[in-house]
Amino acid sequence: MSNTMEKRLQKELMKLVSEPPAGVTFDSESADSKLTLWKVKVVGAKDTLYDGESFILQFKFTPKYPFESPQVIFIGPNIPVHPHIYSNGHICLSILTDDWSPALSVQAVCLSIVSMLSSCKKKVRPPDNVVYVSTCSKNPKKTNWYYHDDSQS
């Protein structure tokens, strides 16, 4: 692991534990000794479609972090039903691929995902869920995502 990556992950972990976004909790038992695998619990915000529901996000960091985004997916039996979340846990969110910046952090990613869940109007899977899940790579970063503006519906 590079020194840059190690220092950055240690700093981000300390901040996530001490100042987590609302509804976000780091699972301290999940981190590997190299800090390259994290699990984060996300609880749906009050008065939203996901109010009180809990989900687990898994973050995988490569040696290129923070210059390359982490791989982020929902894991476990409780994957949110959402227009941008596939039943295999893959998340269609531009900051996880095309719009990633080294200025972003795990906290920012968690906040974006909580916001995405909070703004959802209807619990449905993406229209191409069945095809995508049956044909995709295990790594969502290998997907050529097509992003669109939901506000234009």
C-alpha positions in Angstrom: 0.0 0.0 0.0 1.3 3.4 -0.9 2.1 5.8 1.9 -0.2 8.4 0.4 -3.1 6.0 0.4 -2.4 4.7 3.9 -2.2 8.2 5.4 -5.4 9.3 3.6 -7.4 6.3 4.7 -6.3 6.6 8.3 -7.3 10.3 8.2 -10.7 9.6 6.6 -11.4 6.7 9.0 -10.7 8.9 12.0 -13.0 11.6 10.6 -15.8 9.1 9.7 -15.7 7.6 13.2 -15.6 11.0 15.0 -17.9 13.0 12.7 -20.1 10.6 10.7 -22.9 12.0 8.5 -26.4 11.5 10.0 -27.4 7.9 9.7 -23.9 6.6 9.0 -21.9 4.3 11.2 -18.5 2.7 10.5 -18.4 -1.0 11.3 -15.0 -1.2 13.1 -15.0 -5.0 13.0 -15.1 -5.0 9.2 -11.9 -3.1 8.3 -9.0 -5.3 7.2 -5.5 -4.6 8.6 -4.5 -2.7 5.5 -7.6 -0.5 5.6 -8.5 -1.5 2.0 -12.0 -3.0 2.9 -14.6 -1.1 5.0 -18.2 -1.7 5.8 -20.4 1.2 6.7 -24.0 1.0 8.0 -26.5 3.4 6.5 -29.9 4.1 8.1 -32.6 5.7 6.1 -33.4 9.2 7.1 -36.6 10.0 9.1 -39.7 10.8 7.0 -38.3 9.2 3.8 -39.2 6.0 2.0 -36.3 4.3 3.8 -37.1 5.7 7.3 -35.3 3.5 9.8 -34.3 0.8 7.3 -30.6 -0.2 7.6 -28.2 -1.1 4.8 -24.5 -2.0 4.6 -22.2 -0.4 2.1 -18.9 -2.0 1.3 -15.9 0.1 0.3 -12.9 -1.4 -1.5 -9.9 0.8 -2.0 -7.1 0.2 -4.6 -3.5 1.4 -4.2 -4.5 4.3 -6.5 -6.9 5.8 -4.0 -7.6 8.7 -3.6 -6.7 9.3 -7.3 -9.1 6.5 -8.2 -12.5 6.1 -6.7 -13.3 3.2 -4.3 -15.5 0.4 -5.4 -18.7 0.9 -3.4 -21.7 -1.5 -3.3 -24.5 -2.4 -1.0 -24.1 -5.9 0.4 -26.1 -8.3 2.5 -29.7 -9.5 2.3 -31.1 -6.0 2.6 -30.2 -4.0 -0.6 -32.4 -0.9 -1.1 -35.0 -1.0 -3.8 -34.2 2.2 -5.6 -34.1 3.4 -9.3 -30.3 3.7 -9.2 -29.5 0.6 -7.1 -29.4 -2.8 -8.7 -30.4 -6.0 -6.9 -26.8 -7.1 -6.8 -25.9 -3.9 -4.8 -24.3 -2.0 -7.6 -25.0 1.8 -7.5 -25.4 4.0 -10.5 -23.9 7.2 -9.1 -21.6 9.4 -11.1 -19.2 10.3 -8.2 -18.3 6.6 -8.0 -16.9 6.7 -11.5 -16.9 9.5 -14.1 -17.3 12.4 -11.6 -14.8 11.1 -8.9 -12.3 13.6 -7.6 -9.5 13.1 -5.1 -11.1 16.0 -3.2 -14.1 13.6 -2.4 -14.0 11.4 0.7 -15.8 8.4 2.1 -17.9 10.8 4.1 -18.9 12.6 0.9 -19.8 9.3 -0.8 -21.9 8.3 2.2 -23.6 11.6 2.3 -24.4 11.4 -1.5 -25.9 7.9 -1.0 -28.0 9.0 2.0 -29.2 12.0 -0.1 -29.9 9.7 -3.0 -32.0 7.4 -0.8 -33.8 10.4 0.9 -34.8 12.0 -2.4 -36.4 8.8 -3.8 -40.1 9.1 -4.7 -40.8 5.4 -5.5 -39.2 2.1 -4.5 -38.5 0.5 -7.8 -35.4 -1.3 -9.3 -33.7 0.2 -12.4 -35.7 -0.8 -15.6 -32.7 -2.9 -16.8 -32.1 -4.6 -13.5 -32.6 -8.2 -14.7 -30.4 -7.8 -17.8 -27.7 -5.9 -16.0 -27.4 -8.3 -13.0 -27.2 -11.3 -15.3 -24.5 -9.8 -17.5 -22.4 -7.4 -15.5 -18.9 -7.7 -14.0 -18.6 -8.2 -10.3 -16.9 -4.9 -10.2 -19.4 -2.0 -10.9 -16.4 0.3 -11.9 -16.1 -1.8 -15.0 -19.6 -0.8 -16.1 -20.0 1.9 -18.7 -22.8 3.8 -16.8 -25.3 6.0 -18.6 -26.2 8.9 -16.2 -29.3 11.0 -16.6 -30.9 13.9 -14.7 -33.9 12.6 -12.7 -35.2 16.1 -12.2 -36.1 16.3 -15.9 -38.9 13.7 -15.6 
